[in-house]
Each structure stands twice: as structure tokens, then as C-alpha cells.
Amino acid sequence: MIIFARFNLQHPTKMKRFFFPKNRPYSAFLIYGFIIGVVFIMLSMRVMDYTSTDEFCMSCHVHPHAEERWVLSTHYDNPSGIVVHCVQCHLPPPGDFDHLWAKITTGARDVYGFLFKDPDEINWDAKRHITQAVRHTYESSCIHCHQQLFPLQLSEEGMHAHLYYDNHRDELNCLNCHLHVGHFSEHAQEILDFGFGQVSHVPEEVYEEAATVESFERFTETIPGTNVRFDMLPIPGGRFMMGSPPDEPGRRDNEGPQREVELSPFFMSEIEVSWDMYMAFYRETVSEGRPSQDLMASVQAGMDAISGPTPPWGSPDQGWGYGDRPAITITWHAANVFCQWLSEKTGKTYRLPTEAEWEYAARGGTSGAYFFDGRPERFSRQRWINRLFGADTTTINTYVIYEANSFYQTQRPGMVGPNPFGLKNMLGNVWEFCSDYYAEDAFAHYPAGQVMINPQGPPTGTERVIRGGSFRSDAYDVRAARRSHTRHDAWLLTDPQIPKSTWWYSDVFDVGFRVVMDPGQ
């Protein structure tokens, strides 16, 4: 710059001709374009550097746990003194177009949220869950820093875990095991230290006998030897059209073709099986998967002992609490064995509902998408117009725990009203196991034009039907006809046990169940 200034002072005419050539006007455009380009690049680099600082990120991300949880995490507080900054996790590695594009789109989204959204109305805890975190964290950035998967200081358990990850990269994400390394969580420590067997409930009254059922009316079941009771509701038999019509909004191919079904009367539990109910079973039968000492007397008396669950390796309630919240993270096998145990304890025959029984009970005598008035497209957040102007969710929020009102966790049954049969949370809260094997075209195998009497589903299969949607579901997915299935292997991907648990899922947290009982017992 000094040389340039001296040249300008000593040779003003030459400088004028250089910048304003008479015979070559295009040269001026090239020269000034070059200068402007250099200035633009320098300013852009300064802007990129400034907008990549932690201070700039924190100016928009004002939610409580962003900074305070970061400084408590191992990405900040660690023996090596290395500090991992916001952009190192929440943007792809620098140096390519992906980094720039992600920075532009992420920045635009954050600015929009900062200007037009109320941070107090955002469920920040939900965004810390694995299903949300993978949308805001880049695995390529994890690998960019942690290039050596098998360092010398890695424990034997870590080596097995990383080897498993290396062989399943298409299915796993670093966050499956390292979710809380960037933002500290008390719940992560709770998972490490939690002893499920230590959970206790001081009984107020221990029931000596099960309930006696003398008529087809509502009754309260009492589990002998425990303080647990729950209500069973009579579901009258009848006919209904199973599945959804082709024009129902949100309909999927596996919901048809519709078939007419006739069902016999049955009892169904008013609420989903709660932790109180399931933990009574767990405490009585747990012994590393073998019959417990508490049941040895029944073995000696000639009764079959129930082999109960092994202890879970994590916190099965996800930190949301136990009590009357629905029991989650349990396998279909565990739910089925619970029914066997409950049958033995009460002298009745409890079981999982068939898919037909479940849909009939969920509809409660109605035939629409829901058992209440309203069309799915009015409630769904998948419609851009609803995202822009808001959806009228007053009605659906009265009856369903789903994505829009769940705070991204299970809720107690008293939060919403019952359906016409008096059942709570048939739609939403958690998906519910059915006894049927799953088939995509199950309804097509039922003869058209005939009334199916108490159908049981396909005779064989690998996965089981689940129904009802959950607290994570959009309004389209909590319709009465919505059906899906278990994904046993995928739901056990990060289970560190060898062999993997038959009792607890490690990678799903929104599936539960309820029980049914046939009358006349």
C-alpha cells in the first residue's frame, strides 16, 4: 500500500490513465471488479469467521441449556484442555460447499426463529433427544475430529462398541452412544448409575385376591400380593368396517382394502399398561431372566413359573417418570409374558388384543378418521399452510397426546378425555402392541364380500402389528386405521449386551401395550 501511494503521488497522470484508460474502457471494469471481488472475499471471510464464533451462536440460541450445558460437557471440560466449538459439531467440516450451504440454511432458519418464535414456547428438551439431535449435528464432523476409532486408551467395551459401529455405519450414528458429549445431561449420568431394581413403591394396601367378575360390566382388577389395581371396561361385540376408505387424508396402502369384521364382546384395560403394573411383574419375576426365588414355591406346587425380565441396562422410563405413565422400551415378548403372569396371578386369561379388536375399540362405534369430529388435514403440521398460520388443534388436543401437545414425552392418562367406549389414549401417547403378525397386505387376504368373524391376522410372520401412533406422531398418524409394525432388530441396534436382550428395546421409546380379557371367566 505504501509503494502504491508513492507511485500515485509521483506519477499522478499514469495512475489516472491506469484507472481510467481512454482506449480500453473495459479494463476499468476488470480492475474495479477485481478490487471489489478482493474486498468482498475479505469481508466474507471476516463475516464467516465472526458468525462461526461461540459468542455469535449464543446470541441467537438463548435457550437455557445451550451454553451452560456445553461448558459442563466433555467437549469443553476435559483433561486435554481441548475446546470443541459450536460450528465444529453443528456444521459439516469446513472446506467444501456442504459447509457453506449448511451455514446459510441453518443461519436463515435460526434468524427466522429468533425474530418470529417465542423461545419459551419451544420444547428444548425434545430437541436434545436422539431423533432431533441427528438433524442438527453432523456425523462427518464427528469423524473429522475423531479419525481414530480405536485409540490406545479405548476400553475393551469401547472397542467392541466401535467395532460394531464400524460394521453398521449405514444404520448407526455416533450420537446413538455419544448423545450427551456436547451438552451435558444429568439424565446421561442417571442412565449410567440407575438401578431399576432399586425402584420401590411402599404399598398402601396389599390385595389378597383378584377381582370377581359376575357380569359384563366395568370392574377393577386387583393383583394379589401387590398394591396394584386397574380398571377393565366392557367392549360390546359388533360389526365394523376395518381399515380406511381410499379417500381418507393420510391413508396408507397397508390400511386397505376395507373389510367388514364381526367381533365377540371382550374386556379392555381403560389405560395402557402403566409402570406401576409392569413393575409389579418385574419385581416378582426378575432374576437375570430366570425364575425368581419368589416363584419357586409355585414351581414346587406344580405350577409353571414365569421367567421374568433381565435388568435393563439403561433408564427405561427415559427420565420421564414411572407411576401411571405407560410402560415403554419393553419388547413384544416382554408384553406377552406380562399377560401370562397377570393371568396366573388373577386366575383369568389376559392377553394382547388382536388388531381387529384394537381398531374396533379405538373407533368406539364411529367410522371416521378419529372417534371425534375433525379431518386430519386440519390438524396436521405436515401441511405448509398449517405450519405457516397454525392449525386448529382444539378438538384433537382434547383427546390425543401427539406431536403438537406431548412435549415430546409420554403423558399420564388423565391429560386427555376418553373415547366413546371410555378408553383413554387409544390414539397417541404410545403405539400399542397387538397379537397379530404383521403383513403389509393383511386385509387383502380376507375374502371380499364376507364378514370376517374374530380375525386373528396372518398365521406366520416375523414382526408384530402396532397401532395408534404416539406422542411423536403427526395428526395423520394417530388415525384409528393407522397401522405399523415392530422393527425388532432396528430397535436393538445399540443394545451392548451379547446376546441382545429379549426383554428391553434400546432404540425405541414410544411403544407400549394394553391388555384384553374374554368375558365369562
KOLVEX-792596 format. One record per residue (C-alpha): x, y, z; residue in three letters. Coordinates in steps of 0.5 Angstrom, whole numbers, plus 500, padded with zeros to 3 digits. Example, Ala and Ser with C-alpha at 12.3 -4.5 7.8 and 13.67 -1.06 7.14 Angstrom:
2
525491516ALA;527498514SER;
***
This chain:
521
500500500MET;506505502ILE;509503495ILE;502504491PHE;501511495ALA;508514493ARG;507512486PHE;500515486ASN;504522488LEU;510521484GLN;506519478HIS;499522478PRO;498522470THR;500515470LYS;495513476MET;490517472LYS;491513466ARG;491506469PHE;485507473PHE;481511467PHE;484509461PRO;481512455LYS;482507449ASN;481501454ARG;474502458PRO;473495459TYR;480495463SER;477500468ALA;471495470PHE;476489470LEU;481493475ILE;475495479TYR;471488479GLY;478485482PHE;479490487ILE;471489489ILE;472482489GLY;478482493VAL;475487498VAL;468482498PHE;472476499ILE;476479505MET;470482508LEU;466475507SER;472471511MET;471476516ARG;464475517VAL;465468516MET;470468522ASP;465472526TYR;459468525THR;463462527SER;465464534THR;461461540ASP;459468542GLU;455470536PHE;452463536CYS;450464543MET;447471542SER;441467538CYS;441461542HIS;438463548VAL;435457551HIS;438455558PRO;442449556HIS;446452550ALA;452455554GLU;452452561GLU;451445559ARG;456446554TRP;462448559VAL;460442563LEU;461437558SER;467433556THR;467438549HIS;469443554TYR;471441561ASP;476435559ASN;483433561PRO;487435555SER;484442555GLY;481442548ILE;475446547VAL;470444542VAL;466450539HIS;459450536CYS;461450529VAL;465444530GLN;459440531CYS;453443528HIS;456445521LEU;460440517PRO;467440516PRO;470447513PRO;473447506GLY;467445502ASP;460447499PHE;456443504ASP;459447510HIS;457454506LEU;451451505TRP;449449512ALA;452455515LYS;447459510ILE;441455511THR;442454519THR;443461520GLY;437463516ALA;433458520ARG;436461526ASP;435468525VAL;427467523TYR;427463530GLY;430469533PHE;425474530LEU;419471530PHE;419465535LYS;418465543ASP;424461546PRO;419460552ASP;414456548GLU;420452544ILE;421445548ASN;428445548TRP;429438552ASP;425435546ALA;431438541LYS;436434546ARG;433427544HIS;437423539ILE;431423534THR;432431534GLN;439432535ALA;441428529VAL;438433525ARG;443439528HIS;449435529THR;454432523TYR;457426524GLU;462428518SER;464433524SER;465428529CYS;469423524ILE;473429522HIS;476430529CYS;476423532HIS;479420526GLN;482414530GLN;476410532LEU;481405536PHE;486409540PRO;490406545LEU;487409551GLN;480406549LEU;477401554SER;475394552GLU;468396552GLU;469402548GLY;473397543MET;467393542HIS;462398541ALA;467402536HIS;468395532LEU;460394532TYR;459402529TYR;464401524ASP;461395521ASN;454398522HIS;455405519ARG;449405515ASP;445404521GLU;448408527LEU;450415528ASN;456417533CYS;450420537LEU;447413539ASN;452412544CYS;455419545HIS;449424545LEU;451428551HIS;458429550VAL;457436547GLY;452438552HIS;452435559PHE;446432562SER;444430569GLU;440424565HIS;446421562ALA;449420569GLN;443418571GLU;443412566ILE;450410568LEU;448410575ASP;441408575PHE;439401578GLY;432399576PHE;431394582GLY;432400587GLN;426403585VAL;421401590SER;414403592HIS;411403599VAL;404399599PRO;398403602GLU;394396601GLU;397389599VAL;391386596TYR;390378598GLU;385377592GLU;384378585ALA;377382583ALA;371377582THR;367378575VAL;360377575GLU;357381570SER;359384563PHE;361391567GLU;366395569ARG;371392574PHE;377394578THR;382388578GLU;387388584THR;393384583ILE;394379589PRO;401380593GLY;401387590THR;398394591ASN;397395584VAL;390396581ARG;387398574PHE;380398571ASP;378394566MET;372396561LEU;367392557PRO;367393550ILE;361390547PRO;361386541GLY;359388534GLY;361390527ARG;365395523PHE;369397517MET;376395519MET;381400515GLY;381406512SER;377409505PRO;381411500PRO;380418500ASP;382419508GLU;387424508PRO;394421511GLY;391414509ARG;397409507ARG;397403503ASP;397398508ASN;390400511GLU;386397506GLY;382395503PRO;377395508GLN;374389510ARG;367388515GLU;369385521VAL;365382527GLU;368381534LEU;365378540SER;365382547PRO;371383551PHE;374387556PHE;380392555MET;384396560SER;382403561GLU;389406560ILE;396403557GLU;399398562VAL;403403567SER;410403570TRP;406401577ASP;403395573MET;409393570TYR;414394576MET;410389580ALA;411384575PHE;418386574TYR;420386582ARG;417379583GLU;420375577THR;427379576VAL;433374577SER;437375571GLU;432373567GLY;431366571ARG;425364575PRO;426368582SER;426366589GLN;419369590ASP;416364585LEU;420357587MET;414356592ALA;409356586SER;414351582VAL;414346588GLN;407346588ALA;407344581GLY;405351577MET;409354572ASP;414359574ALA;414366570ILE;421367568SER;422375568GLY;426380565PRO;433382566THR;435388569PRO;435394564PRO;442397562TRP;439404562GLY;434408565SER;427405561PRO;423411563ASP;428416559GLN;428420565GLY;420422565TRP;418418571GLY;414412573TYR;408411576GLY;402411572ASP;406413565ARG;405408560PRO;411403561ALA;416403555ILE;422401552THR;420394553ILE;419388548THR;413385545TRP;416379548HIS;416382555ALA;409385554ALA;406378552ASN;410375558VAL;407380563PHE;400378560CYS;402371562GLN;404373569TRP;398377570LEU;393371568SER;397367573GLU;396372579LYS;389373578THR;386367575GLY;384370569LYS;386370562THR;389376560TYR;392377553ARG;394383548LEU;389385543PRO;388383536THR;389388531GLU;381388530ALA;380388537GLU;384394538TRP;381398532GLU;374397534TYR;376399541ALA;379405538ALA;374407534ARG;369407540GLY;363406535GLY;365411530THR;367411523SER;371417521GLY;379418522ALA;378419529TYR;373418534PHE;372425535PHE;370431529ASP;375433525GLY;379432519ARG;387430519PRO;389436514GLU;386441519ARG;390438525PHE;397436521SER;403440522ARG;406437515GLN;401442511ARG;405448510TRP;399452511ILE;398450518ASN;406451519ARG;405458517LEU;399460520PHE;398455525GLY;393449526ALA;386449530ASP;388444535THR;383445540THR;379439539THR;385434538ILE;388436544ASN;383434548THR;383427546TYR;390425544VAL;397426546ILE;401427540TYR;407431537GLU;404438538ALA;402438545ASN;406432548SER;412436550PHE;416430546TYR;415425552GLN;409420555THR;404423559GLN;399421564ARG;393418562PRO;389424566GLY;391429561MET;386427555VAL;379425555GLY;377418554PRO;373415547ASN;366413547PRO;368407550PHE;371410556GLY;378408554LEU;384413555LYS;390414550ASN;388409545MET;390414540LEU;397417541GLY;401417547ASN;405411545VAL;404406540TRP;401399542GLU;403392541PHE;397387538CYS;398380538SER;398379530ASP;404378526TYR;404384521TYR;403384514ALA;403390509GLU;397387505ASP;394383511ALA;387386509PHE;387384502ALA;388376504HIS;381377508TYR;375375503PRO;372381500ALA;364381501GLY;365376507GLN;364378514VAL;370376518MET;369373525ILE;374375530ASN;380375525PRO;387373528GLN;391376523GLY;397372519PRO;399365521PRO;406367521THR;411373521GLY;417376524THR;414383526GLU;408384530ARG;403390529VAL;403396533ILE;397401533ARG;395408535GLY;401413534GLY;405416539SER;407423543PHE;412423537ARG;407423531SER;403428527ASP;396428527ALA;396424520TYR;399418524ASP;394418530VAL;388416526ARG;384410528ALA;386406522ALA;394408522ARG;398401523ARG;405400523SER;410394526HIS;415393530THR;422393528ARG;426388533HIS;433389530ASP;433396529ALA;430397536TRP;436394539LEU;442397535LEU;445400541THR;444394546ASP;451393548PRO;449386551GLN;451380548ILE;446376546PRO;442382546LYS;436383551SER;430379549THR;426384554TRP;428391553TRP;429395547TYR;435400547SER;433404541ASP;425406541VAL;422409547PHE;414410544ASP;411403544VAL;407400550GLY;401396550PHE;394395554ARG;391388556VAL;384385554VAL;380379557MET;375375555ASP;368375559PRO;366369563GLY;372368567GLN;
***
